[in-house]
Amino acid sequence: LKPHIVQSSEPKIILKKKKVFRIQHVKEQALGYLLLLPALLVITFVALIPIAQTFWISLHKLNIKFATDKSFIGLQNYAELFQDHRFWSSLSNTLIFTFVTVFFELIIGIGFALVMNRTFRGRGLVRAAILVPWSIPTVVSALMWRFMYNDQLGIVNDILYRLGFIDSYMTWLGKPFTAMVAVIVADIWKTAPFMALLLLAGLQTIHSSLYEAAKIDGANSWQIFWRVTLPLLKPTILVAVLFRTLDAFRVFDLVYVLTGGGPANSTEMISMYAYKTLTGHLDFGYGSTISMVIFVVVITICVIFIKLLGTNVQRS
Amino acid sequence: MYSALKQKRGDMSMIRKKFLNDLIFYLITAGFVLFCLFPFIWQILTALKPPEQLFKMPPDWFPSRLYLNNFIDVMQTQSFFAYIRNSFIVASLSTIVCLLFGSLAAYALSRLRIKGKSIFLLMVLAVAIFPQVSIVSPLFLFFRDLNWLNTYQSLIVPYVTFNLPLTIWILTSFFNEIPKELDEAAKIDGCSSLQVMRKVIFPLALPGMFTASILIFIASWNEFLFSLIFTYDENTRTVPVGIALFPGLHSVPWDTIAAASVIVTLPLIIIVLLFQKRVISGLTSGSVKG
């Protein structure tokens, strides 16, 4: 080849390269969408479309006992819901349960994460023990606690009686207040260790030089905790609390097995009420209405937390 | 002389203080470990108790003799085996499908330049916070129309969906840690994107896939609500629902329940303990990195 031909063809090659690059880019995009497609389809058809359908059903009078009876009634179900005493009490039960459990889980979690945040013999064993409550199916743990709370055979009565906290055996699951306490304690048992684990992982990302610097500046342990540890741990705490709050608000298995919502609906959570309406009365219209409210509350909780997290990230 | 004595005394008080600190530390830790383990230990003790001891008031703490009949009774129950078989099939298939869909999506998110990534991630996040009970009614009607009620797929489909967010999350972060130079080297050697994914990324991310699969399996094994609503007999019902419906009409067979729950839970605990580092890293990766 003669040199001048090579020179003249050079820009063409660059052009070609650009084209090839663009084609590659388009190909990459296509491949990307293809790979995302299965996940996308599943999420769309099993989660996103159904939630829209739930809303649509909630605008109808639909009891599947009578298959043909499906009539559009607008927001009438919602109007009825706002008058429904049982709805409000199940909602307030759920909020109380959520608030109290997450509060205690956080306190216990932080406390134990701080205790564990050092190297010591048997640390692996302790971590293993912490994972046990988490790995037990909720239904099984609910049955375990139900037996422990048993008024005659239960170990809870035995221990408290021997320690002198109670004068006679109590029917823990038989009275509204103690039943709620029983549900809350069982939930704390199941999830506080897990919370400790999450927070411990967060603690371990804090560099020890920060503690040393604070010590040199003359801070005592209390001050170090409030001024160094807690602010740096805040993002982890917020994320952990968000996921726990959502989980607690959706509580179902535990209550279903432990109390069944009783006595006298005093521990009935909102997801239980939705479940009973759907499967017990087969009233899908009204049941979907309750389900929609649960969804809206969950979204609201998320928005609040994301706002909190967002301002936190901006500041740091 | 005096100062040496003083220093010695100072050392002693330091040692005493350290000893006291350690003592408090180990007491708190032991208390916490006991709190975590006690209910399950109690369940094991209950399962081992002979009938005459079970209904004693106040309860005996330890079994008076070795009594294994509760376990034998459960093992001889036909339905119990059916529940375990169903759970095993449903959880395994859910894990496989979820891992497949999740790793394809995670590869695209980690390695390919595509528009609309953030919208996809938002959708995934939305599923992560979804209350399951909110979509039960349309899914029930849908499965009824498909004649899918009381089938394995009526459980596998929602389990795959609800485990996808965590799977995609874990796998994407694993893929991101694999250096991009490896991809480029493979591409120079003539590999296409798909080949890079199959031959470079997936093998290197096996630990991540393993972590994800443990978590998906456990979550599917333990799921309750969908199984309670979509299945109604031994042919498809899973372990949690089976055990939850154990309590009979008149009396609760606590001893058999205890034995059954020990049998169902022990394998899970063993898996979790064997792979505890993986489980913990998988569970905490999401929340700590935020």
Interface residues (C-beta under 8 A of the other chain):
Chain A: H25 E28 Q29 L31 G32 Y33 L35 L36 P38 A39 L40 V42 I43 T44 V46 A47 L48 I49 P50 I51 Q53 T54 I57 I64 F112 V115 M116 F120 G124 L125 V126 R127 A128 A129 I130 L131 V132 P133 W134 S135 I136 P137 T138 V139 V140 S141 A142 L143 M144 W145 F147 M148 N150 Q152 L153 G154 I155 N157 D158 Y161 W189 P193 F194 L197 L198 A201 G202 T205 P235 T236 V239 A240 F243 L246 F249 R250 F252 D253 Y256 V257 S271 A274 Y275 L278 T279 F284 G287 S288 S291 M292 I294 F295 V298 I299 C302 L309
Chain B: F25 I28 T29 F32 V33 F35 C36 L37 P39 F40 W42 Q43 T46 L54 F55 K56 M57 P58 P59 L100 F101 G102 L104 A105 Y107 A108 L109 L112 R113 I114 K115 F120 M123 V124 A126 V127 I129 F130 P131 Q132 V133 S134 I135 V136 S137 P138 L139 F140 L141 F142 V157 P158 V160 T161 F162 L164 I168 S193 L194 I218 W221 N222 F224 L225 L228 I229 V239 P240 V241 I243 A244 F246 W254 I257 A258 S261 V264 T265 L268 I269 I271 V272 L273 Q276 V279 I280 L283 T284 G286 S287 V288 G290
